[in-house]
Amino acid sequence: MNAIGKFIPKLGAECREYNCDAIAHRHANNDWTIPHLVAIYYTDVPDESADLVFINDKDNSIMRGEHCHEYPAEKQYIVKSKTGRLVCHDARFLHGTTVHKSHLPRTCLVIEVGFPPLNK
């Protein structure tokens, strides 16, 4: 059996609570087979929610970095969280979140997608 037309998804849910943030991290690295893509679907985003932050960092050896606010502002690219928004990105991108300032939780679905190598 070959892997054409098949993919391996991994699904998780994330609930961000008051005063919490996600440190910068990657879901994969250059020499990894999978995952290839991360999709984030925001299901509930109250005012003052944490936003997604991509960090422009060329050091792929870092899988888990610092809190996003510890990186220089010029290395940050912020994507506003919004209910119903779908953000897809390369699993190798370093990213995290700002601090969640709402007393209501922010929830999203996180899906990692990978395509297994073809057997030749």
JOQUILIN-V900205 format. One record per pair of residues at least 6 apart in sequence whose ideal C-beta (glycine too) atoms are under 8 Angstrom apart, sorted by the first residue. I is the first residue (numbers start at 1). GAP is how many residues later the second one is. Records with the same first field share a line. If there is no record, write none. Layout:
# JOQUILIN-V900205
I=GAP + GAP
This chain:
# JOQUILIN-V900205
2=116 + 117
3=112 + 113 + 114 + 115 + 116
4=114
6=109 + 110
7=106 + 107 + 108 + 109
8=26 + 27 + 105 + 106 + 107 + 108
9=102 + 103 + 104 + 105
10=25 + 101 + 102 + 103 + 104
11=98 + 99 + 100
12=97 + 98 + 99
13=94 + 95 + 96 + 97
14=93 + 94 + 95 + 96
15=90 + 91 + 92
16=6 + 33 + 34 + 81 + 84 + 89 + 90 + 91
17=83 + 88
18=82 + 83 + 84 + 85
19=80 + 81 + 82
20=30 + 79 + 80
21=29 + 46 + 47 + 48 + 75 + 76 + 77 + 78 + 79
22=28 + 74 + 75
23=41 + 42 + 43 + 44 + 45 + 73
24=29 + 31 + 33 + 38 + 40 + 41 + 42 + 43 + 44 + 47 + 70 + 71 + 72
25=38 + 39 + 40 + 69 + 70 + 71
26=34 + 36 + 37 + 65 + 66 + 67 + 68 + 69
27=8 + 11 + 64 + 65 + 85
28=6 + 7 + 8 + 63 + 64
29=31 + 34 + 63
30=30 + 62
32=59
33=81 + 83 + 84
34=78 + 80 + 81 + 82
35=56 + 77 + 78 + 79
36=54 + 55 + 77 + 78 + 79
37=51 + 52 + 53 + 54 + 75 + 76 + 77
38=50 + 51 + 52 + 53 + 72 + 73 + 74 + 75
39=47 + 48 + 49 + 70 + 71 + 72 + 74
40=12 + 46 + 47 + 48 + 49 + 68 + 69 + 70 + 71
41=44 + 45 + 67 + 68 + 70
42=39 + 40 + 41 + 42 + 43 + 44 + 45 + 64 + 65 + 66
43=40 + 64 + 65 + 66
44=39 + 60 + 61 + 62 + 63
45=36 + 37 + 38 + 40 + 61
46=56 + 58 + 59 + 60
47=55
48=52 + 53 + 54
49=32 + 51 + 52 + 53 + 57
50=31 + 47 + 48 + 49 + 50 + 51 + 56
51=27 + 28 + 29 + 30 + 46 + 47
52=26 + 27 + 29 + 35 + 43 + 45
53=15 + 23 + 24 + 25 + 26 + 42 + 43 + 44 + 45
54=22 + 23 + 24 + 25 + 35 + 39 + 40 + 41
55=10 + 13 + 16 + 20 + 21 + 22 + 39 + 40 + 41
56=19 + 20 + 21
57=8 + 14 + 18 + 37
60=32
62=32
65=6 + 29 + 31
67=29
68=8 + 28 + 29 + 30
69=29 + 30
78=20
79=8
81=25 + 27
89=6
91=21 + 23
100=6
